[in-house]
Amino acid sequence: MPNIVQTLLEVPGGYPSTTVARYVSQMDDQSRRLTEDTRGLSPEQLGQQLAPGMNTIGMLLAHIAVAEVHMASVGLEGRQDSDVPAVLGIRIEDDGLPLPPDGLPPAALHGKELAYFDDLLARARVNTKRVASQLTDEDLARRITRQRPDGSTRVFDVDWMLYHMVEHQAGHYAQINLLKHLYKTTHARV
């Protein structure tokens, strides 16, 4: 008898919008996979920088958390700014992104254990779920207008921001897997 493998996206309850619940479910699935793929990473692996200006795994993990808190505040709640320190206990710039071409990892992340990054990610998600649990289907079309640092104006809706939160996490998750692979190849025993 063949083995049946079910791959189902379970939509969580507690959200007034099924669409919002699906986005949260997708973020949770990405987080589950990221957590599985980062188990056992040492502080050395989390902090290894392959060359000046390049991100570390730890920087990317912190950045996922920082960006998620910021996007939930600005992109979902429509606030003018976010209060990342109140949620995570670190400043937006403590993730070190983006680094200048000759930049080194931020001192704030040096020597941190995996549990530190797990905690940042978990607190960011609790915050996202708090915000998302208040969103309705009507909120998805709500537009937010932001002035960008270069002087241009950006307009997006809540639906796109939820999509972008999934996309952002998935993109950095892929970078983390690449850095894990590169770490293994540079530390392979001959």
C-alpha positions in Angstrom: 0.0 0.0 0.0 1.5 3.4 -1.0 2.3 5.9 1.7 0.1 9.0 1.4 1.7 12.3 2.1 -0.7 15.2 2.7 0.4 18.7 2.1 -2.3 21.0 3.2 -2.4 24.6 4.1 -4.5 24.9 7.3 -6.2 28.3 7.7 -6.2 29.3 11.4 -9.3 30.5 13.1 -9.7 33.8 15.0 -9.4 36.1 12.1 -12.4 38.1 10.7 -10.9 37.6 7.2 -10.1 34.2 5.7 -7.7 36.0 3.3 -5.7 37.5 6.2 -5.7 34.1 7.9 -4.2 32.5 4.8 -1.4 35.0 4.7 -0.7 34.4 8.4 -0.7 30.7 7.8 1.8 31.1 5.0 4.1 33.2 7.2 3.8 30.5 9.9 4.7 27.8 7.4 7.7 29.7 6.3 8.7 30.2 10.0 8.3 26.5 10.7 10.6 25.6 7.7 13.1 28.3 8.7 13.1 27.0 12.3 13.7 23.4 11.1 16.5 24.5 8.8 18.4 26.5 11.4 18.4 24.0 14.2 21.9 23.4 15.6 23.5 26.5 14.1 26.3 27.8 16.4 27.0 31.4 17.2 30.0 31.0 14.8 27.8 29.9 12.0 25.2 32.6 12.8 27.9 35.3 12.8 30.1 34.2 9.9 30.6 36.8 7.3 32.0 35.5 4.0 33.3 38.9 3.0 33.0 42.5 4.1 29.6 43.9 3.1 27.9 40.5 3.1 25.1 39.5 5.5 25.4 36.9 8.1 22.7 34.3 9.0 22.2 36.1 12.3 21.7 39.5 10.6 19.1 38.0 8.3 17.2 36.3 11.1 17.2 39.6 13.1 16.2 41.5 9.9 13.2 39.2 9.3 11.9 40.0 12.8 12.7 43.7 12.6 11.1 44.1 9.2 8.0 42.1 10.2 7.4 44.4 13.1 7.9 47.4 11.0 5.6 46.2 8.2 2.9 45.2 10.6 2.9 48.7 12.1 3.3 50.8 8.9 1.8 48.5 6.3 -1.1 46.8 8.2 -2.0 49.3 10.9 -1.2 52.4 8.8 1.0 54.0 11.5 3.5 56.7 10.5 6.3 54.7 12.0 6.9 51.5 14.1 8.2 50.9 17.6 10.5 48.0 17.0 12.3 48.4 20.3 9.1 48.1 22.3 8.3 44.7 20.6 11.8 43.2 20.1 14.1 45.1 22.5 16.4 46.0 19.6 16.5 49.0 17.3 15.8 48.8 13.6 19.4 49.5 12.8 20.6 46.7 15.1 20.1 44.1 12.3 22.9 45.8 10.3 21.0 45.8 7.0 21.9 47.1 4.6 25.6 47.0 5.1 27.9 49.2 3.2 30.2 47.4 0.7 33.0 47.2 3.3 30.7 46.8 6.3 31.0 44.3 9.2 28.2 42.7 11.1 26.7 44.8 13.9 28.2 44.4 17.4 24.7 44.0 18.8 24.4 40.6 17.2 28.0 39.3 17.9 28.1 35.9 19.7 24.3 35.6 20.0 22.9 32.1 20.3 20.2 30.7 18.1 17.7 31.0 20.9 18.1 34.8 20.8 17.1 34.9 17.2 14.2 32.4 17.7 12.9 34.8 20.4 13.1 37.8 18.1 11.2 35.9 15.4 8.6 34.6 17.9 7.9 38.1 19.3 7.6 39.6 15.9 5.0 37.0 14.9 3.0 37.4 18.1 2.8 41.1 17.2 1.8 40.4 13.6 -0.9 38.1 14.7 -2.2 40.7 17.1 -2.5 43.2 14.3 -3.7 40.8 11.7 -6.5 39.4 13.9 -8.2 42.8 13.7 -8.1 43.1 9.9 -11.3 42.5 7.9 -11.8 41.8 4.2 -12.6 45.5 3.8 -9.2 46.4 5.3 -7.4 44.6 2.5 -8.2 47.3 0.0 -7.2 50.1 2.4 -4.4 52.2 0.7 -1.5 53.6 2.6 0.6 56.4 1.1 4.2 56.9 2.3 6.9 59.4 1.5 10.1 57.6 0.6 13.5 58.8 1.6 14.3 59.6 -2.0 11.3 62.0 -2.1 9.0 59.7 -4.2 5.6 58.7 -3.0 4.7 55.0 -2.5 1.1 53.8 -2.4 0.2 50.2 -1.5 -2.8 48.4 0.0 -3.0 46.1 3.0 -3.5 43.0 0.8 -0.2 43.7 -1.0 1.6 44.3 2.3 0.5 40.9 3.6 1.8 39.4 0.4 5.0 41.3 0.7 5.5 40.1 4.3 5.3 36.5 3.0 7.6 37.3 0.1 10.1 39.1 2.3 10.4 36.2 4.7 10.7 33.6 2.0 13.4 35.6 0.2 15.6 35.9 3.3 14.9 32.3 4.2 16.5 31.3 0.8 19.5 33.5 1.5 19.9 31.8 4.9 19.9 28.4 3.3 22.5 29.6 0.8 24.7 30.9 3.5 24.3 27.6 5.4 25.5 25.8 2.3 28.4 28.1 1.8 29.4 27.7 5.4 29.5 23.9 4.9 31.6 24.1 1.8 34.1 26.5 3.3 34.4 24.4 6.4 34.3 21.0 4.7 37.0 18.5 5.8 39.2 17.3 3.1 
